[in-house]
Amino acid sequence: MKVLGVSGSPIDDGNTDRALKTVLDTTGMDTEFVKLKNYDIEPCRACLKCVNTNVCVINDDGNTLAQKAKDADALVVAGYTPYSSLDARTKSFIERLYPLHHKYGFMQNKPGGAVITCAIPKTYEMLPDSCSNGENAVMYHMMGEGMNFVGSSKVLGNVPCFSCGYESECDTSGLKMIYGQDATLESVGVNNFEEQSEAIENAKNLGIKIAETLNSE
């Protein structure tokens, strides 16, 4: 049995990657970790030219990734939520699995899950529930393909203001929007996956559920 984990995060070994790797490691199975930024992939063109071939007409790495998903026994999709929705790379990846849908449903019945990183704490009622938005995008995609969505891990990440260098003088600072006008990098601190017990537990439980589902088949 092989579990494919796909990360849309552009940051090497960031919170999203480390959470996904925790899921994969916990399965105890043969796994493959894919970093989407290392691939050239366009979004779906909705041309339907894949209906009879189950292969996309776009000549890029999307077909390579779709083949990896087809060959895997389970799929975990990891993304983050810029502007409170699923990031473009991850969205393009799940769109480009559409050729596997027609006639044969190559992804149906496979267990799947999501790892989603967002910068807005879930306790902030006046701001969007970004993590749930990202989770729903992956979950409803998998439901549409007839997959068995078994769970997710939501991770609290960091806004780009932590790295840009202009957070104190920017009128549209995400740091200040989320945490208030007096917020600073020092007062907020950096969020790390390894310090979030709920996210770690959910990541491990997701790996266990995937393994249990595959072993029961």
Phi, psi and omega in degrees: 000138181232135179248125179261128175245127185238123180250128176267359181292134178279352183269127180289125177055036175279190182304318182297312180298315184293324177293317179298317180296328176296317177301310183297315181298324184289338179295332183070016183247176172293128184228160173224131178256125181243131177254111189297332182294345178272004182237152176262111185217125176269161172286164177298141179264359180057033182274343179064019178283357179267357188302315185267347184248340187061024179225134180288146180278348178286124185270075177218196184283356179302323179291324176297317180291322177297322178294322177299317179294320179297319183283336182285157178268342178208157184224130173241123182254127180241129179215179176231178193231071171294137182056032172064025173217168184298138183296158188295319181298312182295320178297318178298320180299310183291329175296321184283000171276358183302324178302336180283353185282320194291133170066316187252337181056061187297338182264353186296144179074356177285138174290144180214164179202177183226146167239121184233129177252132178221158184263351183262118178301144184292347180276355182272095188289338183273357181242159183299148174278079189299318182298319179293325176299315179293318178300315181298323180300317179287315183299314182289329172300311183294322176298319180295335178266004179077017178281168179256095180285115188257353177155184183207167170231124179256128186242135176277116181256208186227143177287154180301341180302339179292342185240341190287330177095356182240020187298330184282339184244000184275131180288337181245033180299124176296329178300314181285326178298320184277315191253357179107159186296338181267002183292142175228166177301323182290321183286329182275315182082166181265133179271127179239138180305319184293348179257008183246094187299321181293318179295319179296314180299317180293323178296315180293320179296324178296316178298319179295316181296320178297314179297316180297319180296316180292322181289340181272351183278000000 
